[in-house]
Amino acid sequence: MKEKINVSKVCFSERKVKNMNCVMHNVANVHIGKPVTSNNRGEQFNLTDGKQYLVIGFDGDYIKIKNDIGKEEWYSLEYFCEFEELFW
């Protein structure tokens, strides 16, 4: 059975990559209240590599989570494994 998702809590991030012939769209689904996994690029910003954090906010290419010191902060999607294909 498919899981029902409350559409009001699903957000999208879209990065447009231009090349000579067209514009390619990379879209990532960001779910408020769902976990994301940090990668090693966030270690200098109070994130632990491989640790999961719950998404509590979303704005464009940034998500809000509670970091390792307990502070709610905004982080670029590039610091999370689920969105690496948008940046690398």
Kinemage of the C-alpha trace (Angstrom):
@kinemage 1
@onewidth
@group {chain A} dominant
@subgroup {mainchain}
@vectorlist {calphas} color= white
{ca met a 1} P 0.000 0.000 0.000
{ca lys a 2} L 1.342 3.448 -0.895
{ca glu a 3} L 1.930 5.931 1.884
{ca lys a 4} L -0.297 8.995 1.709
{ca ile a 5} L 1.593 12.269 1.922
{ca asn a 6} L 0.072 15.505 3.143
{ca val a 7} L 0.700 17.727 0.117
{ca ser a 8} L 0.803 20.875 2.228
{ca lys a 9} L 3.996 19.565 3.866
{ca val a 10} L 5.856 18.612 0.681
{ca cys a 11} L 8.158 21.223 -0.805
{ca phe a 12} L 10.286 21.186 -3.915
{ca ser a 13} L 13.732 22.549 -4.672
{ca glu a 14} L 14.637 23.070 -8.296
{ca arg a 15} L 18.080 23.878 -9.662
{ca lys a 16} L 18.394 24.784 -13.308
{ca val a 17} L 21.622 23.798 -15.036
{ca lys a 18} L 22.189 25.475 -18.393
{ca asn a 19} L 24.236 23.984 -21.171
{ca met a 20} L 24.635 24.932 -24.834
{ca asn a 21} L 21.430 23.280 -26.049
{ca cys a 22} L 18.877 23.294 -23.267
{ca val a 23} L 18.043 23.863 -19.636
{ca met a 24} L 18.040 20.722 -17.524
{ca his a 25} L 15.931 20.647 -14.378
{ca asn a 26} L 16.989 18.767 -11.274
{ca val a 27} L 14.168 18.545 -8.758
{ca ala a 28} L 14.412 17.345 -5.176
{ca asn a 29} L 11.490 16.583 -2.904
{ca val a 30} L 11.844 17.946 0.603
{ca his a 31} L 9.445 16.545 3.178
{ca ile a 32} L 8.846 18.511 6.380
{ca gly a 33} L 9.110 16.107 9.319
{ca lys a 34} L 11.099 13.479 7.382
{ca pro a 35} L 14.779 12.713 8.082
{ca val a 36} L 17.752 13.734 5.943
{ca thr a 37} L 21.287 12.331 6.248
{ca ser a 38} L 24.249 14.687 6.563
{ca asn a 39} L 27.419 14.189 4.538
{ca asn a 40} L 31.003 15.063 5.464
{ca arg a 41} L 30.785 18.621 4.055
{ca gly a 42} L 28.637 19.726 7.001
{ca glu a 43} L 31.007 18.679 9.772
{ca gln a 44} L 32.374 22.200 10.198
{ca phe a 45} L 28.816 23.479 10.739
{ca asn a 46} L 27.772 21.310 13.715
{ca leu a 47} L 26.538 18.348 11.648
{ca thr a 48} L 27.800 14.765 12.026
{ca asp a 49} L 28.619 12.783 8.885
{ca gly a 50} L 26.011 10.053 8.393
{ca lys a 51} L 23.647 11.290 11.114
{ca gln a 52} L 19.959 11.805 10.337
{ca tyr a 53} L 18.162 15.051 11.169
{ca leu a 54} L 14.463 15.900 10.902
{ca val a 55} L 13.521 18.655 8.464
{ca ile a 56} L 11.616 21.403 10.289
{ca gly a 57} L 11.636 24.076 7.581
{ca phe a 58} L 12.264 24.662 3.897
{ca asp a 59} L 13.148 27.719 1.793
{ca gly a 60} L 14.478 27.319 -1.763
{ca asp a 61} L 17.803 25.479 -1.630
{ca tyr a 62} L 17.886 25.484 2.190
{ca ile a 63} L 16.353 23.328 4.896
{ca lys a 64} L 16.019 24.061 8.591
{ca ile a 65} L 17.077 21.391 11.069
{ca lys a 66} L 18.176 21.181 14.701
{ca asn a 67} L 21.962 20.643 14.630
{ca asp a 68} L 24.253 18.762 17.026
{ca ile a 69} L 24.376 21.616 19.543
{ca gly a 70} L 20.575 21.811 19.646
{ca lys a 71} L 20.248 25.010 17.647
{ca glu a 72} L 17.764 25.351 14.772
{ca glu a 73} L 19.758 26.469 11.728
{ca trp a 74} L 19.318 26.783 7.962
{ca tyr a 75} L 21.574 24.553 5.837
{ca ser a 76} L 22.135 24.257 2.119
{ca leu a 77} L 20.822 21.052 0.559
{ca glu a 78} L 24.402 20.253 -0.509
{ca tyr a 79} L 25.199 19.141 3.070
{ca phe a 80} L 22.813 16.177 2.843
{ca cys a 81} L 23.232 12.862 1.012
{ca glu a 82} L 19.701 12.875 -0.396
{ca phe a 83} L 20.424 15.983 -2.492
{ca glu a 84} L 24.056 15.518 -3.572
{ca glu a 85} L 23.085 14.893 -7.212
{ca leu a 86} L 21.842 18.494 -7.406
{ca phe a 87} L 25.314 19.859 -6.722
{ca trp a 88} L 27.944 17.304 -7.721
